């Protein structure tokens, strides 16, 4: 014999009831079936709502009654439209229900006894409709009222079962029964005095467990709307998947912490007899589901699931007067017990200075008043402080029988939370080590579950959520590179890079699931107005794990927001040089924030576009080498200009060409004035540990006074034409000596300078072509032959690749 229980969603519509009937037909081919059904989904709540309205003399209870009636008759119309007997009997039941509601309305009272009678209509109606439909279909089915089998005391709304009488009733009935399918209403029972009672929360599961235990069946099947118990809440973590096998203890822990599939107390009868429970999906009956038993079934996963409880309030009782004084805990918990307040979570400092516990947020004020009243004397004497209450919290729990035999589980959990800026307010772990619980802000639950699930269940694949501001030439190239390499990164580096936010100077778009990179540009047509603060607020509001903010602007205001991102543990990747070349105090502050909040701050492209210049320097310093001097050509723009300028091509046209090909900033004065190179050597000096300011760098400009004092870009270009003779003189001097003109940055002994130099033949800078950059590091380990980094130092492609490399570096951290 098999016992199957179908929940409210499984019988929530005529279509679903047909699925239930199909399942029962198939199951009954091999064994007699006992089927326990809940009320149609949502009906119990509507019955209670109607009762409360009637009690309050609100005639709206009649509207709710009509809704309940309509739901049931609609189901009958679709299931058995020609069955007059079903329609007639259900009409009679609704007449009884209406009389009960009218009585509540007249006497203005809804006692627990009446409430039990009221809510019992849900299961009695659904079981009758299903059983009679199956009878009309010619199936060998009998409806048996559970109230004739399950006998309880008169503790209405949560009656206690008399197992001796109940078990005898069940065995006596089924020993004589010869039908193939028996339909039973769940949740309902009767007292020894013949009064209608109910079995409380999860009552239909309880009914099924009582029947299964009494009959000592091989397995109890609980059919619901999900394919078993999941590794975590699939509504919050799309990568969650069903767990094939769980121990009873693991299932109880997961259920306690929010997994709604099972309510632990209700399945105690089958637990006592070690009867396995199989969780199945009515909507996907072919799915494997979850088997809960004492057998491990070869599943040795260390962590089985992650669950959570919302709407938690954290209360703390503390004070020096608690230390070494017995009885405080007893008085505290007695107070809560007297108020009928359940404790969800508890932890106590070993110093005995404080006790911290979690309860449902709805009970917080009641608990606060009661506890302060209990300890009124100690509070007045300043032995303890008034109870503190924190709301807006949740608990996440890591669960698994095998966690106790594996070191480092707690470390992985809390380091994952810390890296994602999720503050842990309290921690609890039992001696059994089957549950590690942490109290966090409710707003962080989704990010916490996704982060921890990724860490423990997702084959080491890490999702990076990227937000890009500054969608110009470089931004477009970066998007193309991310799209092109997505599959490669996921397969080979276990990185799932998603762009979830983009902004240009006018519009910004977001999609927490990842922006479709096949048509991202079209999405800007219907985007929100862009703002620096608005973009930041959206990043924080989405609160996604492994978030990375990428700045591809040259905007001073954008650079000022870096510290806000870092404080929220959002990594920053910057093409923008302003932050790192501003005041040393601002630079140092960003470095400190990066360390404090464990948020990477990377800016490789600040110096050499895609060249690993900063990374090379950092590796030298980190390995204990000491940099003696740096010589570099750091402007791909200036190198392009002086490689193409000659006595046959004027300086104005050469600069125009460089700007047209994208090698200079929109304002070429930034490049030609030398300030850009000065910023780059400044950043290298700072990375070498020197607290240098931009004004400390000697800038020997090759431009004329008129060039430097030009009012606009157009005016600047006019001065280049006017001063062509000046530039031809510079070229002629170098040519006469067979030298090359190079704009060189130098750092030595804590000092730096930049300027145009004539480089002789044979020097490493002499044959530097096109837009290439070169950096020579002279160190204690490389005193004579420098360590050289050389390659393209400008252009959208290489700059984008430098940004991309920083993003990957963060992912691999």
Secondary structure, DSSP 8 states (H G I E B T S, - for coil): -EEEEE-TTTTSSHHHHHHHHHHHHHHTTTS-EEEEE--STTHHHHHHHHHHHHHTT-THHHHHHHHHHHHHHHHHHHH-TT-HHHHHHHHHHHHHHHHHHHHHHHHT---HHHHHHHHHHHHHHHHHHHHHHHHHTT--EEEE-GGGT-EE-S-TTS--B-HHHHHHHHHHHHHH---SEEEEESSEEEETTS-EEE--TTHHHHHHHHHHHHHT-SEEEEEESSSS-BSS-TTT-TT--B-SEEEHHHHHHHHHTT-TT--GGGGHHHHHTT-EEEEEEGGGTTS--EEEES--TT---S--EEEEEEEEEEEEEE-GGGTT-TTHHHHHHHHHHHTT--EEEEEE-TTSSEEEEEEEGGGHHHHHHHHHHHTHHHHHTTSS---EEEEEEEEEEEE-GGGGGSTTHHHHHHHHHHHTT--EEEEEE-TT-SEEEEEEEGGGHHHHHHHHHHHHHSTT-EEEEEEEE--SHHHHHHHHHHHHHHHHIIIII-EEEEEEEEE-SSEEEE-TT---TTSHHHHGGG-EE--HHHHHHHHHHH--TTEEEEE-S--HHHHTTHHHHHHTT-EEEE---HHHHS-HHHHHHHHHHHHHTT--EE-THHHHTTS-HHHHHHHHHHTT--EEEEEEE--HHHHHHHHH-BTTB-HHHHHHHHHHTT-S-SSTHHHHTSHHHHHHHHHHHHHTT----GGGEEEE--S-HHHHT-SSHHHHHHHHHHTHHHHHHHHHHHHHTT-EEEEEEEEETTEEEEEEEEE-TTSTTTT--TTEEEEEEEESSSSSS-EEEEEE--SHHHHHHHHHHHHHHHHT-
